[in-house]
Amino acid sequence: MARLRAFLDSESLGYDSRKYTIRQIRHRYVLWKRDGVLHLLGPRCMSSIVCLLGSLSLSDPGNPSNSFHTHPRQSDMPASNNAPHWDMVVAICQDKQRLHFPLLTSDRYWLMRAHIVRYRDCITCGRDDAGRMLSIARGCYTAIRHTSSHPELHLSFLEALLVQPTPEHVQEFTSHVAKILTRFDHLHTSLRRTLFRTVVAHAGVGGSSETKKTILQALAGHVAMSYPPAATSSQVECPNPLPDVYSLTYALERSLFEAGPSAEALFSVADDSLMRWARIVSRRVFTAAPDDDYVDDLRWSCLVLLSLVQTRSADWTGMSVELSSDPIRRAAVMEWQMVCIVAAVENLLGGKRSSPDDVIPMNVVQGLCGVIRKLWSDWTAIPPAIAPPRPSYVSRLICASFLKLAGRLEDRVLFDACRGYCEATELWAIDESAPNTTIGLHVLAVEQLYAALRCGTFFERALVDLVVCTTDMGILTSAVDTAAVRYASADPEHAQEFLSWARHRGIAPSGEAIACVGCALARHGIASYLDLYIHHPSLSAEERVRVAVAYLRMFNAHGHRFLHPMAAADLAARATSLATQVTNPGHLLRFLQSTLLRLIREGWAARAVAITEDIATRYPATIPAPIYSRLLFALLRHREFKLAQRMLTHCAPLYPHMASTWKTIVTLRTMQGGANRVACKSASKTGQTLRTMAVASRRAYRGNPKGVSSSRLLALYTATSDPTTALYTLQILLRARRFQAANELYMRIGQKETAEVRTTAGNMILDGVTNRTSRGQRSRAFVHTFKTFTGKHAFEPNRITVNIMLKVLLSEIGLGASQARALFDDVIRMGYPTGAVPQGMEGVVPKTRLAPLSSPLLVGDVEIPQLTSPITYTRHVRPLYKMFVKTFYALGDVQAARKVIGIMKVLEAQNTRRVVNGQDWTVSL
């Protein structure tokens, strides 16, 4: 017991300290309980065990819990202990009560969490004791709710109440939230979001009057707790502008749920003017007024609007309410509703849309224009005498929000009205002696300039109108940059023209904006401005790299259709030199590697090899071995044998462990491609084994089996015992139709190599037997070879073996169209994809299958195995389906052939990106 106490109570473990697992702790606890000595453990140690078990119950492997009352020893426990231990938590708490030990706050907290988990399980399984579980959790929460304002303490139980949102549970939820507001200075953000979701989902304007009364009374008392705001001049503002209308809604939220000295201390000077305005509006809206019958509904509607905005929800219906007879309250309510409705419309339109008519019908756009214009006219009609004291910073944010909506809706009338109001109320005016008076001008300038462009104002005219309003070059430059970046996402060429006009007017855009426009041009498939941006004098090295990456990405995807390979090669060479000027060139170098492969496919292999050598010289070991392998294969595939030898000479010293494999591949492929002198020259440097293999391979590929010495090839593998040499030797023997020698080589492979190599070699021989025997003898030859391999050499069939067996069935004499169709249906029953897309599952590969096979498929007397390994498209599905297409066309069944082709097209359409990149993917498990 002393060691366990030391483990649980010590702040840090020493080098020689004893560590325990949950299994060991549980075992000792049960043993002490059975022996009747549990009371010696003590209440503190039992509570510590409860904390440890609860902490581990909320944790996942690699993601430890950081909840309320988390035990410090949690990080010292094995990852396998991160699992639910709620039964043990409940048992220990019951033992403490049985021993008359007091339950600490931590005990009641973890006991509450345990019964909440049981309550959720009861709801899921439909058991009858859910109410009892919730009642126990409620008792624990009632006992500890006043001990802390930690969100985990309250949120766990309050969210459990909403699992079944009955009116009683909703009322209990609101009453608890009201008590938290009354007792503590502020409500945590997570509790606010839960309250907002509850207000939207379960308590509209016509909801429970008791629920509304409880919440509104708590809010009225809470806003009254705030210190009275001092008189604030419109010239006293924060030095850092807040971006948009969401700053206003967040300020209103904070004014409702944060109060008292502790909350005021959190407000920096930057938030002061905004929070003072928000507190005035909140106090005027939510202060209780029992003499007005409509005040409750009015205040509730304001809370619902704020909830809609903060939860970004639109699924709520309710009734409008009459305004208050008090003009001061009415003005505050109008200001509150205006801010929330503008934010809700911005939520509806979406922050990343260039125009709302891309996603919603035009009649809806026109309706939104009418709503926003009405809001504008109502807000501007509020007399200054009764309006809440509004700093110019807040007015600028509100006008900027209306200008943003005018631009998104392309509403010229609203735009002109907002611009005229800003000039009439002197929102652009600043005091040179008070630098804080410029706060908010940045966002106002950005929104006016961008809205003018969206509403069809010519570039020069929009810039002139902005220069008339402000001559601050920092504000003008920032506005031009932001507007250009926004405009480039929809029309990069016009954004480029706009930047030219800005420079003509003496406003120099930043390199960041110029680089964004250049990248947008590349994304839109416009490559004619590459030289302009890659050599632009205003761009730094980092910004040039961004532009280069954008153009290289498009070239890698679209090739010469986007950019001429010569220009791409020049760009790659330029990017290689740029990589030396940036701190982290890894991102650029990865795109350069893909560009090298694309250049080889486009016929510019010599430039690709030169660039590769340049990159390796500047950044040794930057290009990994797999990339070199892909480059070598690409060069050999395009018959660039001399260039492959050149790259081999360059990359072999960098990766000595791959040099032998690369030399073998290059020499054999070069000989098979007909470049005898190049291959023999390379082979003469590597020894007799590779030279002999290269000559034999060339003779076999030329159809001259007499020149192939089987005994010499078998001796080569015996001397080297290399799997790569074995497979190449086997390939040569099969091409030369030396099946007996191939079987002898397979026997040696089976004695030395792994199961994977045995399966690959066996599939090569089975395929060779199938392809190089007559149709009448294929089935018999396959069965004989297959039985020999499985019986004597432990051959393990895989999906490739299944495809070979199906090919044998498709090549049988007398196969008809109906039999071929039945065989394809059997293949589908084996788990191969159908290409059908169920409704609502577009883009997802279907997992639906036909009924299982009623009888096994046989090749002769060999049953086709039913495998559970994954089925991939490129390696398994496409070759098999192509065989079926060829067979159906040969049998004259064009309809069936087109059906299979359609399945392949659907599967490739669902994975277009993988097809373009040459990647394989799993289609069925």
N, C-alpha and C positions, 0 to 999 in steps of 0.2 A: 504493500500500500504506500509506503514512503517513497519508493521509486516512481510510482504512478503519480503521486502528488507532485513530486519534483518535476516530472515531465509536463504536467498540466499547468503548474503555477509559475514555473520559471520564465523570466522574460526572454531569455535566449539560451539555447542549448550549447553545452560545451562539446569539445572534440570527443570526449569519452562518455558523453551522456547516453543513457539508455533511451532508445526510441521505440514507440509502440505503434502497432497497426490497430485498426478498429476491431479486427477479429480477435486480437490478443486482449484488448480492453474489454470486449464483450464477454470473452471466455472467463476472465478473472472476475468480472462483475457477477456473472451467473454463479460462479463457484463460491464467492463470498456470500451471496444471497442464500445459497443452499446451505452453507455452513452456519448461517445465522450471525455473521460478523459484519454485516453490511453497515450497521450503525457506526462502526469504527472508522469507516471511510469519511464520514462527516458531510454536512450539508453543502459546504463550499465546494468540495471536490466533486460531489454528485452534480451540482449546478455546472461546474466546469465541463464535465463529461457531456451534459445536455447541450451546452454551447458548441462543443466540438462536433457532436453528432448533427446538430441543426445546421451548422456551417457547411459540413460536408454534404448534407442532403440537398442544399441549394447550389452546389458546385458541379461543374462539368469538368472532364479531363482537359487540362490546359486552360481552364477558365474558372479560377477560384472565386467564390462568392465574397462580396464586400458589403454584406448586409448589416443590419442592426445587430448588436451583440455577437459579432463574429469572433471566433476564438483565435488567439495568436498562433496556436500550434497547427492551424489548418495547412499552412504552407509546408510544414514538415511531414505531412502524411503522404503516403503513396497515392498516385493518381487513381489506382484501382479502388481506393476508398471513397471516391467522389460518387456516391450513390445514395438513394433515399434510405434513411434510418429512422423514419418517423415512429415506427412501432416501439423501438427502443427508447425514444424520447418520451413517449407516453408512459411506458413502463417505469422509467426512472422517476418521473414526476409522481406517479402513483405510489412508488416505494417511499418517496419523501413524505407524502401525506400519511402513509401508514406508520412511518416512524415518527410522526409528529414534528417533522422538520418544516420550517417555513419555506414557502415557495417564493423565490426571489423574482424580481422584475424580469430578468432574463429567462427564468424557468417559465413564467407565464407567457412571455413572448413566443418562445419556441413551442410551447404547448398549443398556443393559438395557431401558429403556422402548421403544426401537425394536423390539427382538426380541420383547418381550412383545406388542406390537401385531401383529407378523407371526405370532406363535404363535396369537393369537386368530383372525386371519384364516385361518390354516391349518385350525384346528378348524372354523370356520364353513364353509369351502369343501371340507373333507374331503381336504386335501392330505396327502401322506405325510411332509413335512419338518417337521411340527409338533414332533416330539421334538428335532430338531436346533436349532430356534429356542429351545425352552425350555432346552436344554443350554447354549447361549451365554448366555442371560439368567441362568442359574444361576451360571455362572462369573463374570459381572460382579458379581452380588449377593454372592457369596462373598468377592470381593476388597474390597468396600466396606462390608459390613454392620456392621463394628465401628467405622466412622468417625463415626457419628452415630446418635442415637435418633429422628431426625425420622420421623414416621409415613409420609410419602410414600416414603421410601427403602425401608421394609420392606413397607408395605401393597401396593404395586404388584406386587411379586414374589409375596407370599404369596397374594394374591387370584388371581394367574395359576395358582398350583398347584391352586386349587380349581375352576378352569374344568372340569377333568376329575378329579373327586374319587375317584381310585383309592386303594386302601389305601396304596400307596407314597407318593402325593402327600400324603395326609392325615398319614401318619407324618412326612414331611419337614416339613410345615407345623408340626406340634406341636413337632418338635425345634428348628426355628428360633425359635418363640415361647418355648420354654424357654430357649434361649440368650439371647434378648433380656431375659427376666426375670432371668437370672443376671448378665448384664453391666451392665444399667442399673438405676437406682433405681426406675423406674416403667414401666408399660406404657400407651401412649397409648390414649385412649378408643376410637378407631376400630379399633385392633388388638384391644382387648377385645371389641368387638361382633363382629368377625370370628371370634375364638376362640369366643365364645358360640354363634354360628350353627353353627360347625363341630362343637362338642360336641353340640348338639341334633340336627343333621342326620346326622352320620356316626359318632358314638361314644356310644351309649347305655351303660347299665350292662353290657350284654353285649357291648360293643364290643371293639376290639383292646386286649389287655393291655399291649402295648408302648406304645401311644398313651397309655393311662391312666398308666402308670408314668412316662413322660417328663414329662407335665404335672404330676402330683402331686409328683414329686421337685422340680421347679422351684418349685412353690408352697410346698412345705415349707421350702425354702431361703430363699424370698423373705419369708415371714412371720417367719422367724427373724432376718432382717436388721433388722426393726423394733426400735426401742428398747423396752425393757421398760416397760410402762405404770406410772406411779406410782400409789400407793394413792389411790383417788378416793372421796371421801365422797359419799353420795347427795344432799348439799345443794349440791354444786358443779356448776353446770349452765350452759348457754349462754343468753344473754339473748334470743335470737330463736327461737321455736318452729318446728320443722319440721313440715310439715302431716300426713303420713300414713305408712303402712307403707313406702312407696317410699323414704322417707328412710333407713329402717333397711336396706333391701336395697342402697341406694347406698353406705351406710357400710360394709357388708360387702364390697362390691365394691372400694372404695378400700383397705380393710384388706388385701385379697389382692394388689392390683396396684400399690400405692404404698407405698414404704418408704424409710428413710434420712433423713438430715437435710434434704435438699432437699424431700422430700415433707412432712416434719413442719412445715416452715416455712410450707407452704401452709395449714395448719389454723389457722383463727382460733379465738378464744376461744369463739365460738358453736358450733363443731364439736367442742370438746375432749372433753366427756363422752361424746358419741355415738361418737366415733372410738376412745376408750379402751375402751369396751364392745365395739365391733366387733373391735378388735385382740385382745382377750382371747378372744372366741369363735372367731376365725379361728385363733389359735395353738393352742387346745385341739382344734379340729377337724382341722386340717391338719398338725400336727406328726407327723413320721414315728414309727411304732411297729412295728418289724419282728416283734415277738413276737406280734402279733395278726393272724390270717389274714384277718379281715374288715375291717380298717382301710382297705385300698385301695378296696374296693367302697363302703364307707361314705363315705369322703371324696369318691369320684367321684360318688356320688348327691347329695351336697351341692352339688358344682359344677354338676351337671346341673340341679338345682332353681334355682340362681341364674341359670343360662343361660336357662332357660325364662321366668323372670320378666323378665329384662332384655331379652330379645328379644320378649316378649309373644307367645310361641308356645305352642300347645297340641298340636301334631302331633308327639308323641313317645311311645314306648312303652318300657317297661323292666320290670325285676324289682325287688321290694323286697329289702332286705338286712337282715341281723340287726344289732342294735345291738352296740356294743362292750362288752366286759366291764368296762372301766374306767368307774366311775360318773361321774367328772368329764368325760371325753370324751363319755359318753352324754348328760349334761345339756347340754353345749354343742351336740352334734348335734341334740338335740331342739329347742333354742332356734333354731338355724339353720334347721332344716326347718320349724318353726312359722312363722317370719317369711316364708320363701319361699312356703310354701303359701298363707298368707293373702294375700300379694301376688298370687299366681297366680289365686286365686279372685276377687279384685277385678278382675284383667284379664278374667276370663271374664264377670263380670257387667256390666262396662262402667261407666265413670265417669259417664255422662249418663243412665242409666236410673233412673227413679223406683222401679221394682219389677222384679225379675228374671223374674217370671212373665209379663211382657210379651213376652219373647223366648225363654224356655225352658219346657218342660212342668213341670207341678206336681210330678210324681214326681222330676224332676231337682232341683227346688228342695228337696224333702224330703231327697233324698240329700245335697245340699250342707249342709243344716242338720245332718245327722248327722255329716258330716266335720268341720265347724267346731266342733261341741260336743265331739267327741273330741279335737280339737286343744286346745281350751280346757282340758279336764279333764287332759290330759297335761301341759300347760305349768304349770298351777297346782299340779300334784302334785309338781313338782321340789322336792326339799328345799333350803332356802336354803343349807345347808352346802356343797353341791356345785354349786349353780347359779353361773353366771358372775356376778361383781359387776355388778349392774344399777342404774344411777342411776334415781331416781324419774322423770326425764324420759323415759327409754327405756320404763319400765313404763307411763307414761301414754300414750305413743304406741302401744304394743302393745294396751292396753285400748281405746283409741280406735278402733283398727282392727277389733277384735272387735265393738265397739258399732256401727260403720258397717255391718259385715256383718249384724249382727242386725237393723238397720233395713231394709236392702235385702231381706233374706229374710223380714222381718216375723216373726222368731222371738222370741216373748216369753220363752221359757225361757232362751235365751242372754242376752237383755237383762238379765233379773233377776239371772242369775249374774254377769255383768260388773259390774253396779252394786253388788251385794253385795261383790264382791271389792275394788272400789275403796274402799268404805267400810271394809272390814275391814283392809286394808293401809295405810289412811290416805294414799292418794294425793292426797286433797284438802287435806291438811294443808300449811300454809305457815309460814314463820318470818318474822315482821314485820321482824326485824333483818337478814334476808338476802333482798333483793328477787329474787335469781335463783331462789329456790325456787318462784316462780309459773310457771316455764317449763313449757310443756306443758299447763297447765290450760285454756288457750283451746280447743285442739283437743279435749280430753277433754269440756269443757262442750258444745261444739257437737255432737259425736257423740252424747252422752247425750241431749240435748234432742231432736235430730232423730229418733234411734232411738225415743225414747218416743212421739213423734207418729206415726211409722210403725207402731208396734206397737199403736196404738189408745188410748193414754192421752189423757184429756181435756186440753185446753189448760192449764187452771188447775192441774190436778194435776201435769202435766209441769213447769210453771214452779215450783211449790212444791217439788218434789223437787230441782230444780236450786238453788233458793235455800237449801235446807237444806245442800247440799254446799258452796257458796261464796257469800259475800256481796260479793265484789268487783264493783262496778258496771260497771267496764270489761269484765270477762269476761262478765258477764250480758248486757250490751248487745250485745257482739260475737256471743255465742251466739244471741241472739234474732234479730239481723239475718241471720246466715248460715242459720239454720233456716228463717226466713221466705222468704228468696230461694229456697232449695231446694224448699220446699213449694209455692211459687207456680207453679213449672213444671208441677206436676201438678194442683193444686187452688187457684187463686188466691183464690176466695171464702173458703175455710177459712184460707188464709194471712192474709187481711185480718182475719178474726175473731181469729186468733191474735195479731196485732199489737194488737188492741183489748184483749185480755186482758193482754198484757204491759204496756200503759200503765196498766191498772187495778191491776196489781201494782207500779207504780212504776218499771217499766223502760221508759225512753223509747227507742223504736227510732230509728235514724238516718234521715235523709232519703233516703239511698241505698237502704235496704231498702224504704221506703215507695214510692219511685219505681219500683223493680223490681216490686213487687206491682201498682201501677197499670198498668204496661206489660203485665204478664202478664194482667190482666183484659181489656185491649184485645185482646191476641192471641187470647184465648178468646172474643171476640165479645160481651163484657159491657160495655155503654156506659152503664149507669145510674149509675155512680160517677164520671163524668167531672168534674162540678163539684167533688166532694169532693177529687179529687187535683189539679186545675188551680189550686185556691185553697187548698191545704193550707198552713197556716202553717209547717210544719216543712221544707218544700221550698225549696231555693234556686232561683234563676232557671234555672240549668243543668239542674236536675232537673225543673223544670216543662216545660222545652223537650223533655226526653226523653219525658215523658208525652204532651205535645201531639203530638210526631212519631208516637208509637205509635198514637194515636187517628186522626190524619190519614191514616196509612198504611192503616188498616183502612177508613176512609170512602172513600178513593180506590179501594180494591179492591171494596167491597161496597155503597157508596152508602147509600140510605135504609134498606136492610135492616139495616144496622148502626147508623146514627145519623141522626136527623132532619136534613134539610138546614139548618133554622134553627139547630140546635145546632152543626152543623159550621161554618156561617158565623160564629157567635159565637166558636167556638174559633179559627177562622182570624184573626178580628180581634184576639182576645186574643194569639194567637201572634205577630202582627205587632208588637204592643207589647213582647212578651217578647224579640223579636229584638234590641231596642235595649239589653237588659240583659246580653247574653252577648258573649263575646269573638269567637266565630266563628259567626255566624248563617247561614252558607251552607247547611248541612245542612237547617235548618228551612225556609229560603226555597225550596229545591228542592221540598220536599213541599208548600209552600203553592202553588206554581205548578200542580202536579197537582190540588190541591184546587180551584183556580179553575175548571179545565176540568170537574171533576166537578160543581161547583155549577151551572154553565151547563147541563149535561146533566140535572140534577135540577130545573131550572126556577127557579133562584134566580140569574138572570143579573145583576140589578141589584146584589145584594150582592157578587157576584163582581167587577163593574166597580168598585164603591166600594173594595173591598179592594185591587184592583190599583192604583188611584190612590194609596191610602195607602202601599202598599209602595214604589211609584216615588217618592213624596214623601220617604219616610224614607231610602230606599236608591236613589239615582239609578243608572240603568244596571244594576241588579241583575237585572232581568228581561231576558233576551236577546231579540234580534229574532225568532228562530224561535218563541219562546213567545208573543210578541205576535201573530205570524201565526196560530198555532193558536187563540188566543183569538178573534181576529177571525173566522176561519172558523167556529168553534163558534157565535158569536153570530149570524152570517148563516145558518147551517144551522138554527138554532132561531128564525129570523125576528125576532130582536131587533135590528131595523135602527137604531133610534134609539140604542140602547146601543152598537152598532158604530160609529156616527158619533161618539159621545162618546169611545169609546176611541181612535178614529183621531185625534181632535183632541189627545188626551193623548200618544199614543205617537209621532206623526209628528215632533215636534221632537226626540225623543230619538234617533231613527235617521233622519236626513235622506236617506240613500242608499236607504231602503226606502219613503219617503213616497209617491213616485209610484206604485209598484206597489200599495201598500195602498189608495190612493185609487181606483185603477182597479178593483180587486177589489171594494171596498165599494160603489162607485157602480153597477157593472154588476149585482152580485148583488142590491142593493136594488131596482133597476129591474126585474129579472127576477122578484123576489118580489112585485111589485105595489105597492110603496110609492113611487108616482110622485112625490109632493111631496117626500119626503125625498131621493130620488135626484136630482131636478132641482135642489133647493136645494144639494145637495153638488156637482153637476156644474157649476152656474153659477159656482162659485168656482175651478174648475180649468181653464176654457178651453173653446173650441168643440169641440175634438177629442173629449174625453171626453163632453161633453153630447150630441153627435151620435151617438156610439157607444152611449150609454146608451139614447137614444130608439129607435134602430134595433134594439138588442137586445130591448127590451121589445116592440116590434111583432112581431119574429120569434118570440119565445116565446109571444105571444098568438095565433099563427097568422094573422097579417095581413101576408103577404109583399109586398103592394102598397105598404105604407108604407116599405119598405126601399129605399134608394137605393144600388144597387151601385156606381155611379161615385163617389159620395161616400165610401163605405167604402173603396174602393180608393185613393182620394186620401189618406185618413187614414193608411194604412200608408206610402204614398209620402212623406208629410210627416214621419212620426215614425221610421220604420225601426226599430221596437222589436219584438223577438220576442213579447213578451206581447200587444202590440196586434195583431200579425199573427194569432196563434192565436185571440184573441177575435173578431177580424173574420171569420176563416174560419169560426168556429162560427156566427156570425150568418148568414152567407151560406148555409151548409148547411141551417140550420133554415128559411131562406126558400126553399130549393130552387133557389138560384142557382148551379147547378153550373158553368156556363160562367164566371161571375165568379170562382168558387172556383178553377177551373183557372188563370185568369189571375193571380189572387193567388199561387197556388203557384209559377207561373213566376217572379214577382218574388222570392218567398221563396228559391227555389233559387239566385238570383243573389247574394243578400246574406247569407243565414244559414248556420249551421253544418250539418253532416251530421245532428246529433241533432235540430235544429229541422226540417230537411227531412223526416226520417223521421216525426216526430210529426205534422206537417201532412199528409203523404201518407197516413198511417193514418187521420186524421180524414176526408179526402176519400173514401178507399176504403170506410170504414165508412158514410159518408153515402150513397154510391152504392149500397151493398148494402142499406141499410135503406129507401131511398126509391125503389126501382124494383120492378117486379113480379117474382114468383118466376121466371117464364120468361125474363126479361131480365137477371137478376142476374149470372149467370155471364159472359155476353157483355159487359155493362157493366164488370164488374170486370176482365176480361182486357184490354179496350181501355185502361182507365185505368191499370192496372198497367204495361202495356208502354210507354205514353206516359211515365210517370214514370221508369221505369228506363232507357229509351232516350234521353230528352232532358234529364232533370233529375238524373241520378245518384242516384236513389232507392235507399236501402239498407234492405232489409226486416229486421225484427226479430221477436221473439216475438209481439208484438201483431199484426203482419202475418200471421203463421202462423195465429193464432186467427181473424182475419177470413176467411182463405181456407178454413179448416175450417167456419166458419159458412156460407159460400157452398155448400159441399158438402152440409151438413146441410139446407139449404133447397131443394135441387133437387127438381123434380117427379118423382114416381115412386120416391122413396127408400123402401125397405122396412126392416123391423126387422132382418132378417139383414144387409142392407148397412150399416145404422147400427152394428150390433155389430162388423162387420168393420172399419169405419172407426175405432171406438174402440180396437180391438186395434192398428190401425196407429199410432194416437196413442201408445199405450203403447210400441210399438216405437221411436218417435221419442224416447223418454227421459222421458215423463211418468210420475209415480208411480202405483203400484198400490195403495198403502195396506197391503200385506201386511207383517207383522212376522215375520222369520225367528226360529226358536227360539233363545233365548239372546241376542237382539238387541232385546228389548222397549224401547220408547222411542226407537229409532233409526230414522230414515227409511230405507226399503230402497233399495238401489241395484241390485237385480236387475231385469233387463229381459228381454223376449221376444227371439226371434231378430230380426235386422235386417230392414228392409223388403226384400222380394224385388224389388219394382218401385216406382218413385216415385209419389207421389200427385199427381194433376193436377187443376187447375181450368181447364177448357177445354184449352188446350195449354200452360198455364203450370205448371211443376213447383213444388210446395211446397218451399221451401229447407230443407236439413238444417243447422240452426244449432248452434253449440257454446257459445253464451252460456248462463249459468245460468238455470234455470227457477225462478221464485218462485211461492209459493202464491197470495197475494192478487191479484197483478197478472196472472198467466198461467194458473194451474191452475183456480182457482175459477170465473172467468167461462166458461172453456171447458167445464168439467164441468157447470156449470149449463145450458149450451146443450144438452149431450147429455141431461141429465135431462129438459128440456122436450121435446126431440125424441122420446125414448123414450116419454114419457107420451102425446104426440100420436099416436104409432104404435101405442099399446096394449101396448107391451112393458113392463109394470110391473116384472117381475123385473129387467130390465136397469137400469131407472131406480133401483130400490132398491139395486142393486149399486153404482152410481156414487155414490149418496148415502152408502152405507156407507164407500166409499173416502174421501170428503171428511170424514166424521166421524172416521175413524182418523187422518187427517193433522192434523186440528184437535186431537184428543185428545193427540197426541204433542207439540203445541206450545200447550197451553192458556194458558200465561202470555202468549205473544205474541198470541194471539187476544184475550184480555181487554184487553191494552194497545193493540190496534189496530196491531200491528207485522207487517211482512211477513218472510218467511224463505225461504231457498233450499231446494228439495226435491230438486233433481237438478242435476248439472253436465254 
